């Protein structure tokens, strides 16, 4: 069911009210946006998936790729609601091979994502989903992994965007479209 602007704004405000701010975690100077309380609330979680389903119901794509771990929650629910497949993008060492991997920088360290390397992914059209966009390293690695196994990134989608950290620019500079449900301006 398509939402009108007033209903959409109400859902987004409710969702935002469920996101917990944790100052100075995981290190001093970082404000962590904890989306787990949103997942625990049926109205907020349903609102999130309904709005994403509304957006992507007319898109031409084959599979939703979710970034471990919170991107799994959003991505799997979205894939199910749209009758699409789900592709997990995992942290290093969690998938049996052969795998492709990409190491990337975070605001507070580095990490590596992996995807199983199957030739059947050539030409697969993919929506990449994660919980949060900050500086763009995680989503950039995810999109590069999709492309390295022959897939086509249709759009990168997040629940929360920290817009002042300009992660969107990094992704758009590579030619990937970005969609976020909620935006925060960080100082």
C-alpha positions as CSV (number, residue, x, y, z in Angstrom):
1,X,0.0,0.0,0.0
2,X,1.4,3.4,-1.0
3,X,1.8,5.9,1.8
4,X,0.7,9.5,1.5
5,X,3.3,12.2,2.5
6,X,1.7,12.8,5.9
7,X,1.6,9.1,6.7
8,X,5.2,8.7,5.5
9,X,6.4,11.6,7.6
10,X,4.7,10.1,10.7
11,X,6.3,6.7,10.1
12,X,9.7,8.2,9.6
13,X,9.4,10.3,12.8
14,X,8.3,7.2,14.7
15,X,11.2,5.2,13.3
16,X,13.7,8.0,14.2
17,X,12.3,8.1,17.8
18,X,13.3,4.4,18.2
19,X,17.0,4.9,17.2
20,X,19.2,5.2,20.2
21,X,22.2,7.6,20.4
22,X,25.2,6.3,22.2
23,X,27.9,9.0,22.6
24,X,31.6,8.1,22.5
25,X,31.1,4.5,21.4
26,X,32.9,2.5,20.2
27,X,35.5,5.3,20.7
28,X,35.6,8.9,21.9
29,X,34.1,11.3,19.5
30,X,31.8,8.8,17.7
31,X,28.1,8.9,18.3
32,X,26.8,5.5,17.5
33,X,23.2,5.2,16.1
34,X,21.8,2.0,17.5
35,X,19.0,0.7,15.2
36,X,18.3,-2.4,17.3
37,X,15.5,-0.8,19.3
38,X,13.8,0.1,15.9
39,X,14.0,-3.6,14.9
40,X,12.4,-4.6,18.3
41,X,9.4,-2.4,17.7
42,X,6.9,-4.0,15.4
43,X,5.4,-0.7,14.2
44,X,8.8,0.9,13.5
45,X,10.3,-2.2,11.8
46,X,7.2,-2.7,9.7
47,X,7.3,1.0,8.7
48,X,10.9,0.7,7.6
49,X,10.2,-2.4,5.4
50,X,7.0,-1.0,4.1
51,X,8.6,2.2,2.9
52,X,11.5,0.4,1.3
53,X,9.1,-2.1,-0.4
54,X,7.1,0.9,-1.7
55,X,10.3,2.4,-3.1
56,X,11.6,-0.8,-4.8
57,X,8.4,-2.4,-5.9
58,X,8.7,-0.8,-9.4
59,X,12.5,-1.3,-9.7
60,X,13.9,-3.9,-12.0
61,X,16.3,-6.1,-10.0
62,X,17.0,-9.7,-9.1
63,X,18.3,-9.8,-5.5
64,X,18.8,-7.8,-2.3
65,X,22.3,-8.0,-0.9
66,X,22.6,-7.3,2.8
67,X,25.7,-6.2,4.6
68,X,26.5,-8.1,7.9
69,X,25.0,-7.8,10.3
70,X,22.2,-5.3,10.6
71,X,21.9,-5.1,6.8
72,X,20.9,-8.8,7.0
73,X,17.8,-7.8,9.1
74,X,16.6,-5.1,6.7
75,X,17.7,-6.8,3.5
76,X,16.2,-10.2,4.2
77,X,12.9,-8.7,5.2
78,X,12.9,-6.5,2.1
79,X,13.7,-9.4,-0.2
80,X,11.0,-11.5,1.3
81,X,8.4,-8.7,1.0
82,X,9.3,-8.2,-2.7
83,X,9.6,-11.9,-3.5
84,X,13.3,-11.6,-4.4
85,X,16.4,-13.5,-3.4
86,X,18.8,-12.5,-0.7
87,X,22.6,-12.4,-1.0
88,X,24.6,-12.1,2.3
89,X,27.8,-10.0,2.3
90,X,29.7,-11.4,5.2
91,X,32.6,-10.4,7.5
92,X,35.8,-12.2,6.7
93,X,36.1,-15.9,7.4
94,X,32.3,-16.6,7.7
95,X,31.7,-18.1,4.2
96,X,33.0,-21.3,2.6
97,X,35.0,-20.5,-0.6
98,X,35.7,-19.6,-3.1
99,X,35.2,-16.0,-2.0
100,X,35.9,-12.5,-3.2
101,X,36.9,-10.0,-0.5
102,X,37.3,-6.3,-0.1
103,X,39.0,-4.6,2.9
104,X,37.8,-1.1,3.8
105,X,38.3,1.6,6.4
106,X,35.7,2.5,9.0
107,X,35.5,5.6,11.2
108,X,37.3,3.6,13.9
109,X,39.3,0.9,12.2
110,X,39.1,-1.4,9.2
111,X,37.2,-4.5,8.2
112,X,36.8,-7.0,5.3
113,X,33.7,-8.1,3.5
114,X,33.3,-11.3,1.5
115,X,30.9,-12.7,-1.0
116,X,30.9,-16.2,-2.4
117,X,32.3,-16.1,-6.0
118,X,29.8,-17.8,-8.3
119,X,29.8,-17.3,-12.0
120,X,26.0,-17.4,-12.0
121,X,26.0,-13.8,-10.7
122,X,27.1,-12.2,-14.0
123,X,24.5,-9.6,-14.9
124,X,22.6,-10.0,-11.7
125,X,20.9,-6.7,-10.8
126,X,21.3,-5.9,-7.1
127,X,19.9,-3.6,-4.4
128,X,22.6,-3.3,-1.7
129,X,21.2,-2.7,1.8
130,X,22.9,-1.7,5.1
131,X,21.7,0.0,8.3
132,X,23.9,3.1,8.2
133,X,25.9,5.2,5.8
134,X,28.7,7.3,7.4
135,X,31.9,7.8,5.4
136,X,30.9,5.2,2.8
137,X,33.6,2.6,3.2
138,X,31.4,-0.3,4.0
139,X,28.9,0.3,1.2
140,X,31.7,1.1,-1.3
141,X,33.2,-2.3,-0.4
142,X,29.8,-4.0,-0.8
143,X,29.2,-2.4,-4.2
144,X,32.7,-3.3,-5.4
145,X,32.1,-6.9,-4.3
146,X,28.9,-7.1,-6.3
147,X,30.6,-5.7,-9.4
148,X,33.7,-8.0,-8.9
149,X,31.4,-11.1,-9.2
150,X,29.7,-9.7,-12.3
151,X,26.7,-8.1,-10.7
152,X,25.2,-4.7,-11.4
153,X,24.5,-2.4,-8.5
154,X,21.0,-0.8,-9.0
155,X,21.1,1.2,-5.8
156,X,22.7,1.3,-2.4
157,X,20.0,1.7,0.3
158,X,20.4,2.5,4.1
159,X,18.1,3.1,7.0
160,X,20.2,5.9,8.4
161,X,22.6,8.4,6.7
162,X,25.0,10.6,8.6
163,X,25.0,13.2,5.9
164,X,27.8,15.5,7.1
165,X,30.3,12.6,6.8
166,X,29.7,12.7,3.0
167,X,29.6,8.9,2.4
168,X,27.0,9.5,-0.3
169,X,29.5,11.5,-2.3
170,X,32.0,8.6,-2.3
171,X,29.4,6.3,-3.7
172,X,27.9,8.7,-6.2
173,X,31.4,9.5,-7.5
174,X,31.7,5.8,-8.4
175,X,28.3,6.0,-10.2
176,X,26.1,4.3,-7.6
177,X,22.8,5.8,-6.6
178,X,22.1,6.1,-2.9
179,X,18.8,6.1,-1.0
180,X,18.4,6.7,2.8
181,X,15.2,6.6,4.8
182,X,16.5,8.8,7.7
183,X,19.2,11.5,7.7
184,X,21.2,12.9,10.6
185,X,23.6,15.9,10.4
186,X,26.6,15.1,12.6
187,X,28.9,17.8,14.0
